[in-house]
Amino acid sequence: MATSLDPVTFEVLKNAFINTVDQMAEQILRTCYSFVIYSRDFSSAICDPEGNTVMQGTGDIAAHVGTLHYTAKAVIRQFEGDIHPGDVFVINDVYEGGSHFNDTRIIRPIYYEGELLGYAQANGHWADVGGATPGSFNVKALDHMGEGLRIPPTRLWSKDQFLEDVAYLIAKNTRNPRDIIGDMQAQAEATRVAEREIQRLCDKYGVDTIKTAMAEVQDYVEDLTRAKIAALPDGVWYTEDYIDQDPALGEGLIPVTMKMTIKGDTVHYDLSESHASISSMLNAGFGGSFAGIVAGTKMQFPDIPLNSGFYRVVTADLGPLGSVVNADWPSPCAGFCSGPFEKIMSSVFEIWSDIQPERAMACTFNLEYLLVGGRDGRENGNPNFMWYDWMMGGWGARNGADGYNASAAVFGVQYGTQPFEGQERLAPVLTSCHDLVPDSGGPGKYRGGLGAEKGGRLWASSNTVMSYCCDRERSVTWGLWGGLPSIPHGVWLNKGTDNEQYLGSIFAAVPIKSGDEFTRPSAGGGGLGDPLQRAVDAVLEDVIDGYVTIERAEKDYGVVIKEIDPEVFEYEVDAGATGKAREYIRNNRHAWMERDPQEVSAEYRSGLINEMDCVRQYGVILDWGSGEVLPNTTDQFRAMLKRRTIVHWTDDPGVDYIKGTLSISETAAV
């Protein structure tokens, strides 16, 4: 790359910009009020005078990446000609490029000696922004008015004067005004950190050098990305993933389609054939969908910094307004991260697995949020409380390695597991269990990472409701190259009691009372490669570690293991029985995938088989509460398995997968 700066100065300033954004993160982390933000649900950026991203930090959330420049540009458009030193703005508008209303951005212009150099932006997930349900995740919302407060570009400080009337108008439309004001101030101070650092750099290097560096770091990322893409073969690839359902349409998976084209030194994604907007919060605005494309693609090139130079190379066509990936006002979008965003990232991973097989990874568990809100009986006045929880889960198996167990979602890989002690201090919910889920890792030559199960018990509360935002109860986390799926997501209330109730993977405002217990497992990652090719010793080790049960070792991998002395972890493989079991599976597994779904349903309801058998052996999706067959969903799920899994089952142990099944020129891919 040609640069007017000498290499040393350029490198110092490039890293100074990154360090500045990381300092913003530290400021937020140390001064925020919300436990959600404290658990690292935030991101920051520096933008140039046009709103283009100059630099992201090293620990930003994937779902925010690719949206921050949109919200900066929205502020610039709204206040063009009326932006001054000391001004600070706030925006959370999905339809202006934001992600969802909870993600609220604070934006400060950066001036040096009267000249506008750019903007600092701090984004934090506010735990509640009003709406019909605590936490503002309302699956029943038919438009955004049921989700909470929509904040268009709004001035919050004017020439260093805090506009208390505006701030309290926003805060008092939420369930915890004190935390909102605190987070607002923390984010504003983070942008002040960036202002101070950029001004310090101007003092040291000169304003013209800093302006040049802001432009050239974007050019640097563009050139680096183009060089990486140009080294890859041109081509067109196609895949699709699914959201579980549109409640207004009945059962049936909702497709999110993706066609990716590499031509020369550019990458273009076409999502224009995706399904229309659905009647739940699992829609995405254009910002959230583009963020999924950017985050998924960036993970293929971990050595490249991220700024708007990347967006010059990686482009997207989201199609007309009104689709599930390009939602129009007033479609609800609170659950975009569990809906299109996660499906887009998984599809990007799948396509790039065909291009760069050494980096291949199967599907990762779906991001989920469980929200419990009501009145806290432990304190005088019964104040509002919000128990806002997300789970770790399993990442997809990789080419040559098993998936990570109980890790943060790809939505935000720097997420922390919220400490139970902190949760229990802030809300009347006791954690009853938090364990790895055996057998939840999708079987494959390389096993998917394990999910976790977390349970809680409500106490000392009143007027309490529970909501859940998730997916992949039906479009179960899939395997790749012959690998098998994980397990369905879903919440149980009072499981194992006379009041047992299966609530599923998406619901809102379910009344609960003191003494009620709830539990849900997160899925593991999908498997990669034919499970019958997994090394027998690896299966044995999984059983010893408690990752795989003896029963599923035989069912999923065809490995027969004898228990000798479990207290000292002594097990052994029955080699003869293993050979027969693997041959039996190989001879029957294609027929199993054609079995009558009603027969499978009858066996499930009688307790002869479980969810894993339905999904992995038979490709049948049921209502997991009643056991009734979902015929449309099953047909679509089986078609997906044929494309992602069954086509790669071969009798040749030297063949790991059938290359080119995602090429659009191949009829098998369409």
Residue pairs with C-beta under 8 A, 6 or more apart in sequence:
1 216
1 219
1 220
1 223
1 224
3 10
3 216
3 219
3 220
4 212
4 216
5 13
5 209
5 212
5 213
5 216
9 205
9 209
9 213
10 213
10 216
10 217
10 220
13 201
13 205
13 209
13 210
13 213
13 217
14 55
14 213
14 217
14 220
14 305
16 197
16 201
17 46
17 54
17 55
17 213
17 214
17 217
18 55
18 56
18 57
18 58
18 305
19 197
20 46
20 55
20 193
20 194
20 197
20 198
21 44
21 45
21 46
21 55
21 56
21 57
21 58
21 60
21 194
22 57
22 58
22 59
23 193
23 194
23 197
24 44
24 57
24 120
24 122
24 190
24 191
24 193
24 194
25 42
25 43
25 44
25 57
25 59
25 60
25 190
27 186
27 189
27 190
27 193
28 37
28 42
28 44
28 122
28 124
28 186
28 187
28 190
29 38
29 40
29 42
31 182
31 185
31 186
31 189
32 38
32 42
32 124
32 182
32 183
32 186
32 187
33 178
33 179
33 180
33 181
33 182
33 183
33 186
34 124
34 125
34 126
34 127
34 179
34 182
34 183
35 127
35 388
35 418
35 422
35 423
35 426
36 125
36 126
36 127
36 388
37 124
37 125
37 126
37 183
37 186
39 415
39 416
39 417
39 418
40 59
40 61
40 412
40 414
40 415
40 416
41 61
41 124
41 125
41 412
41 415
42 61
42 64
42 122
42 123
42 124
42 125
42 187
43 56
43 57
43 60
43 61
43 64
43 65
43 68
43 123
44 56
44 57
44 60
44 120
44 121
44 122
44 123
44 190
44 194
45 53
45 54
45 55
45 56
45 57
45 60
45 68
45 69
45 72
45 120
45 121
45 123
46 53
46 54
46 55
46 110
46 118
46 119
46 120
46 121
46 194
46 198
46 214
47 53
47 54
47 68
47 69
47 72
47 118
47 119
47 120
47 121
48 54
48 117
48 118
48 119
48 214
48 215
48 218
49 116
49 117
49 118
49 119
50 73
50 76
51 69
51 72
51 73
51 75
51 76
51 119
52 69
52 218
52 307
52 308
53 68
53 69
53 72
53 218
53 306
53 307
53 308
53 311
54 118
54 214
54 217
54 218
54 307
54 308
55 217
55 305
55 306
55 307
56 65
56 68
56 305
56 306
56 307
59 414
60 414
61 411
61 412
61 414
61 415
62 291
62 292
62 295
62 345
62 410
62 411
62 412
62 413
63 99
63 103
63 288
63 291
63 292
63 295
63 336
63 337
63 341
63 411
63 412
64 99
64 103
64 123
64 291
65 291
65 294
65 295
65 298
65 306
66 287
66 290
66 291
66 292
66 293
66 294
66 295
66 311
67 97
67 98
67 99
67 103
67 287
67 288
67 290
67 291
68 105
68 121
68 123
69 97
69 308
69 311
70 96
70 97
70 98
70 286
70 287
70 290
71 91
71 93
71 96
71 97
71 98
71 105
71 107
71 121
71 123
71 287
72 107
72 119
72 121
73 97
74 91
74 93
74 96
74 97
74 152
74 153
75 89
75 91
75 107
75 119
75 153
76 83
76 119
77 153
78 152
78 153
79 87
79 89
79 153
79 155
83 109
83 116
84 109
84 158
84 159
85 109
85 111
85 114
85 159
85 160
86 157
86 158
86 159
86 160
86 161
87 108
87 109
87 155
87 157
87 158
87 159
88 106
88 107
88 108
88 155
88 156
88 157
88 188
88 191
89 106
89 107
89 108
89 153
89 154
89 155
89 156
90 104
90 105
90 106
90 107
90 151
90 153
90 154
90 156
90 170
90 184
91 98
91 104
91 105
91 107
91 151
91 152
91 153
91 154
92 98
92 100
92 101
92 102
92 103
92 104
92 105
92 129
92 149
92 150
92 151
93 150
93 151
93 152
93 153
94 100
94 101
94 144
94 150
94 285
94 287
94 288
94 327
94 333
94 336
95 285
95 328
95 329
96 152
96 153
96 287
97 285
97 286
97 287
98 105
98 285
98 287
98 288
99 285
99 287
99 288
99 291
99 336
99 337
99 341
100 147
100 288
100 333
100 334
100 335
100 336
100 337
101 129
101 131
101 136
101 144
101 147
101 148
101 149
101 150
101 151
101 334
102 125
102 126
102 127
102 128
102 129
102 136
102 148
102 334
103 123
103 124
103 125
103 126
104 123
104 124
104 125
104 126
104 129
104 151
104 183
104 187
105 121
105 122
105 123
106 121
106 122
106 123
106 124
106 156
106 184
106 187
106 188
106 190
106 191
107 119
107 120
107 121
107 191
108 119
108 120
108 121
108 188
108 191
108 192
108 194
108 195
109 116
109 118
109 119
110 116
110 117
110 118
110 119
110 120
110 194
110 195
110 198
110 199
111 117
111 195
112 198
112 199
112 202
112 207
112 210
113 207
115 207
117 198
117 202
117 207
117 210
117 211
117 214
118 198
118 214
120 190
120 191
120 192
120 193
120 194
120 195
120 198
121 191
122 187
122 188
122 190
122 191
123 187
124 183
124 186
124 187
126 174
126 179
126 180
126 183
127 135
127 176
127 179
127 386
127 388
128 134
128 135
128 136
128 148
128 174
128 175
128 176
128 180
128 373
128 386
129 136
129 147
129 148
129 149
129 173
129 174
130 136
130 148
130 149
130 173
130 174
130 175
131 138
131 141
131 146
131 147
131 148
131 149
131 334
132 138
132 140
132 141
132 146
132 147
132 508
132 509
133 371
133 373
133 465
133 467
133 508
133 509
134 175
134 371
134 372
134 373
134 374
134 384
134 386
134 465
134 467
135 369
135 371
135 373
135 386
135 388
135 467
136 147
136 148
136 334
137 147
137 281
137 334
137 335
137 369
137 371
137 467
137 468
137 469
137 508
138 146
138 147
138 281
138 332
138 334
138 467
138 508
138 509
139 247
139 280
139 281
139 335
139 467
139 469
139 506
139 507
139 508
140 146
140 508
140 509
141 147
141 280
141 281
141 332
141 334
141 508
142 279
142 332
143 330
143 331
143 332
144 150
144 329
144 330
144 331
144 332
144 333
145 330
146 332
147 281
147 332
147 333
147 334
148 173
148 174
148 334
149 170
149 173
149 174
151 170
154 166
154 170
155 163
155 166
156 162
156 163
156 166
156 167
156 184
156 188
157 163
157 188
167 181
167 184
168 177
168 181
170 180
170 184
171 177
171 178
171 180
171 181
171 184
174 180
175 373
175 384
175 386
176 384
176 386
198 210
201 210
202 210
205 213
217 305
217 307
217 309
218 307
218 308
218 309
218 312
219 309
220 305
220 309
221 304
221 305
221 306
221 307
221 308
221 309
221 310
222 309
222 310
222 312
222 313
223 309
224 304
225 301
225 304
225 309
225 310
225 313
225 314
226 265
226 266
226 313
227 265
228 301
228 304
229 262
229 264
229 265
229 266
229 267
229 313
230 264
230 265
232 262
232 355
232 356
233 262
233 355
234 262
234 263
234 264
235 261
235 262
235 355
235 663
236 259
236 260
236 261
236 262
236 663
236 664
236 665
237 259
237 260
237 261
237 351
237 354
237 355
237 662
237 663
237 664
237 669
238 257
238 258
238 259
238 260
238 662
238 663
238 664
238 669
238 670
239 257
239 258
239 347
239 350
239 351
239 662
239 669
240 255
240 256
240 257
240 258
240 347
241 255
241 256
241 258
241 343
241 344
241 346
241 347
241 475
242 253
242 254
242 255
242 256
242 343
242 474
242 475
242 636
242 640
243 253
243 254
243 256
243 275
243 278
243 282
243 324
243 339
243 340
243 343
243 471
243 475
244 253
244 254
244 471
244 472
244 473
244 474
244 475
244 505
244 506
244 633
245 251
245 252
245 253
245 254
245 278
245 474
245 633
246 252
246 254
246 275
246 278
246 279
246 280
247 278
247 279
247 280
248 278
248 279
249 278
249 279
250 632
251 474
251 630
251 631
251 632
251 633
252 632
252 633
252 636
253 474
253 475
253 632
253 633
253 636
253 637
254 275
254 278
254 324
255 274
255 275
256 271
256 274
256 275
256 324
256 325
256 340
256 343
256 344
256 347
257 271
257 273
257 274
258 269
258 270
258 271
258 344
258 347
258 348
258 351
259 269
259 270
259 271
259 273
259 664
260 267
260 268
260 269
260 270
260 348
260 351
261 267
261 268
261 270
262 355
265 313
266 313
266 314
266 315
267 297
267 313
267 314
267 315
268 315
268 316
268 317
269 293
269 314
269 315
269 316
269 317
269 348
270 316
270 317
270 319
271 289
271 316
271 317
271 318
271 319
271 323
271 325
271 326
271 344
272 317
272 318
272 319
272 320
272 323
273 319
274 319
274 323
274 324
274 325
274 326
274 340
275 323
275 324
276 322
276 323
276 324
277 283
277 322
277 323
277 324
277 327
277 328
277 331
278 324
280 332
280 335
280 506
281 332
281 333
281 334
281 335
281 336
281 339
281 469
282 324
282 335
282 336
282 338
282 339
282 340
282 471
282 506
283 324
283 327
283 331
283 332
283 333
283 335
283 336
283 339
283 340
284 292
284 324
284 325
284 326
284 327
284 333
284 336
284 339
284 340
284 341
285 326
285 327
285 333
285 336
286 318
286 325
286 326
288 333
288 336
288 337
288 340
288 341
289 316
289 318
289 325
289 326
289 336
289 340
289 341
289 344
290 316
290 318
291 341
292 340
292 341
292 342
292 343
292 344
292 345
292 348
293 314
293 316
293 344
293 348
294 306
294 310
294 311
294 314
295 345
295 410
296 344
296 345
296 346
296 347
296 348
296 349
296 352
296 410
297 314
297 348
297 352
298 304
298 306
298 310
299 349
299 410
300 352
300 356
300 359
304 310
318 325
318 326
319 325
319 326
320 326
321 327
321 328
322 328
322 331
324 339
324 340
325 340
325 344
327 333
334 469
335 469
335 471
335 506
337 367
337 411
338 366
338 367
338 368
338 369
338 469
338 470
338 471
338 506
339 471
341 411
342 366
342 367
342 409
342 410
342 411
342 471
345 410
345 411
346 363
346 364
346 410
349 361
349 363
349 364
349 396
350 363
350 480
350 644
350 662
351 662
352 359
352 360
353 359
353 360
353 361
353 399
353 480
353 481
354 659
354 660
354 661
354 662
354 663
357 399
357 657
357 659
358 399
358 400
359 398
359 399
360 398
360 399
360 480
360 481
360 528
361 395
361 396
361 397
361 398
361 399
361 403
361 480
361 528
362 396
362 397
362 398
362 403
362 442
362 444
362 448
362 478
362 479
362 480
362 481
362 483
362 525
362 526
362 527
362 528
363 396
363 442
363 477
363 478
363 479
363 480
363 486
363 525
363 526
364 393
364 394
364 395
364 396
364 403
364 409
364 410
364 477
364 525
364 526
365 393
365 394
365 395
365 409
365 451
365 472
365 477
365 486
365 489
365 522
365 523
365 524
365 525
366 393
366 409
366 470
366 471
366 472
366 477
366 489
366 523
367 390
367 409
367 410
367 411
367 470
368 390
368 391
368 393
368 468
368 469
368 470
368 471
368 489
368 505
368 520
368 522
369 388
369 389
369 390
369 468
369 469
369 470
370 389
370 390
370 391
370 466
370 467
370 468
370 491
370 518
370 520
371 386
371 387
371 388
371 389
371 466
371 467
371 468
371 469
372 386
372 387
372 389
372 427
372 429
372 456
372 458
372 464
372 465
372 466
372 512
373 384
373 385
373 386
373 387
373 464
373 465
373 467
374 384
374 385
374 461
374 462
374 463
374 464
374 465
375 382
375 383
375 384
375 385
375 461
375 462
375 463
375 464
376 382
376 383
376 384
376 385
376 427
376 428
376 460
376 461
377 428
377 460
377 461
377 462
377 514
378 428
378 460
382 462
385 426
385 427
385 428
385 461
386 427
387 423
387 426
387 427
387 429
387 456
389 418
389 423
389 454
389 456
390 409
390 415
390 418
391 451
391 452
391 454
391 520
391 522
392 406
392 407
392 408
392 417
392 451
392 452
392 522
393 406
393 407
393 409
393 449
393 451
393 452
393 522
393 523
393 524
393 525
394 403
394 404
394 405
394 406
394 407
394 440
394 441
394 442
394 448
394 449
394 450
394 451
394 477
394 486
394 522
394 523
394 524
394 525
395 403
395 404
395 407
395 410
395 448
395 449
395 525
396 403
396 442
396 448
396 449
396 477
396 479
396 480
396 525
396 526
396 528
397 403
397 441
397 442
397 444
397 445
397 446
397 447
397 448
397 449
397 479
397 480
397 483
397 525
397 526
397 527
397 528
397 529
398 446
398 528
399 446
399 528
400 446
401 446
402 441
402 446
402 447
402 448
402 449
403 441
403 442
403 446
403 447
403 448
403 449
403 524
403 525
403 526
404 449
404 525
405 436
405 441
405 449
405 450
405 524
405 547
406 436
406 449
406 450
406 451
406 452
406 522
407 413
407 449
408 414
408 415
408 416
408 417
409 415
420 431
420 434
423 429
423 431
424 430
424 431
428 458
428 459
428 460
428 461
428 514
429 456
429 457
429 458
429 459
430 456
430 457
430 459
431 454
431 455
431 456
432 455
432 456
432 457
432 517
432 519
433 453
433 454
433 455
433 519
434 452
434 453
434 454
434 455
435 452
435 453
436 450
436 451
436 452
436 453
436 546
436 547
437 450
437 451
437 452
437 453
437 487
437 521
437 522
437 524
438 450
438 546
438 547
438 548
438 549
438 552
439 487
439 547
439 548
439 549
439 552
439 556
439 612
440 448
440 450
440 451
440 486
440 487
440 521
440 522
440 523
440 524
441 447
441 448
441 449
441 450
441 451
441 486
441 524
441 525
441 527
441 547
441 548
442 448
442 477
442 478
442 479
442 483
442 484
442 485
442 486
442 524
442 525
442 526
442 527
443 479
443 483
443 484
443 527
443 531
443 534
443 552
443 556
443 557
443 616
444 479
444 480
444 481
444 482
444 483
444 484
444 526
444 527
444 528
444 529
444 530
444 531
444 534
445 481
445 482
445 483
445 527
445 528
445 529
445 530
445 531
445 533
445 534
445 656
446 483
446 527
446 528
446 529
446 534
447 527
447 534
447 538
447 542
447 547
447 548
448 477
448 479
448 483
448 486
448 524
448 525
448 526
448 527
448 528
449 524
449 525
450 524
450 547
451 486
451 487
451 521
451 522
451 523
451 524
452 521
452 522
453 519
453 520
453 521
453 522
454 519
454 520
454 522
455 517
455 518
455 519
456 517
456 518
456 519
457 515
457 516
457 517
457 518
458 464
458 512
458 513
458 514
458 515
458 516
458 517
458 518
459 514
459 515
460 514
461 513
461 514
462 514
464 511
464 512
464 513
464 514
465 508
465 509
465 510
465 511
465 512
466 491
466 493
466 503
466 507
466 509
466 510
466 512
466 518
467 507
467 508
467 509
467 510
468 491
468 503
468 504
468 505
468 506
468 507
468 508
468 520
469 506
470 489
470 490
470 505
470 506
471 489
471 505
471 506
472 488
472 489
472 505
472 523
473 488
473 489
473 490
473 504
473 505
473 506
473 624
474 488
474 621
474 630
474 633
474 637
475 637
475 640
476 485
476 486
476 487
476 488
476 523
476 615
476 621
476 637
477 485
477 486
477 487
477 523
477 524
477 525
477 526
478 485
478 526
478 640
478 641
478 644
478 645
479 485
479 526
479 527
479 528
479 644
479 645
480 526
480 527
480 528
480 644
480 645
480 657
481 528
481 529
481 530
481 648
481 656
481 657
482 529
482 530
482 531
482 533
482 645
482 646
482 648
482 649
482 657
483 526
483 527
483 528
483 529
483 530
483 531
483 645
484 526
484 527
484 531
484 556
484 615
484 616
484 645
485 526
485 527
485 615
485 616
485 641
486 523
486 524
486 525
486 526
487 521
487 523
487 524
487 611
487 612
487 615
488 505
488 523
488 611
488 615
488 624
489 505
489 520
489 521
489 522
489 523
490 502
490 503
490 504
490 505
490 520
490 521
490 624
491 502
491 503
491 504
491 505
491 507
491 518
491 519
491 520
492 500
492 501
492 502
492 503
492 518
492 519
492 520
493 499
493 500
493 501
493 502
493 503
493 510
493 512
493 516
493 517
493 518
494 500
494 501
494 516
494 517
494 518
495 517
495 519
501 625
502 624
502 625
503 510
504 624
504 625
512 518
529 648
529 656
529 657
530 648
530 649
530 650
531 556
531 557
531 558
532 557
532 558
532 582
532 585
532 586
533 653
533 656
534 557
534 559
536 559
536 573
536 575
536 578
537 573
539 548
539 553
539 557
539 559
539 561
539 573
540 559
540 561
540 571
540 572
540 573
542 548
542 553
543 549
543 550
543 553
543 561
543 571
544 569
544 571
548 556
548 557
550 561
550 563
550 571
552 612
553 559
553 560
553 561
554 560
554 561
554 581
555 612
555 613
555 616
555 617
556 612
556 616
557 582
558 578
558 581
558 582
558 583
558 584
558 585
558 586
559 573
559 578
559 581
559 582
560 573
560 574
560 577
560 578
560 581
561 571
561 572
561 573
561 574
562 571
562 572
562 573
562 574
563 571
564 570
564 571
564 572
586 651
589 617
589 649
590 646
590 649
592 617
592 618
593 617
593 618
593 619
593 638
593 641
593 642
593 646
595 618
595 620
597 618
597 620
597 629
597 631
597 634
598 629
600 609
600 613
600 614
600 618
600 620
600 622
600 629
601 620
601 622
601 627
601 628
601 629
603 609
603 613
604 610
604 611
604 613
604 614
604 622
604 627
605 627
609 617
611 622
611 624
614 620
614 621
614 622
615 621
619 634
619 637
619 638
619 641
620 629
620 634
620 637
620 638
621 629
621 630
621 633
621 634
621 637
622 628
622 629
622 630
623 630
643 661
643 668
643 669
647 658
647 661
647 668
648 657
648 658
648 661
650 658
660 666
661 668
661 669
662 669
663 669
664 670
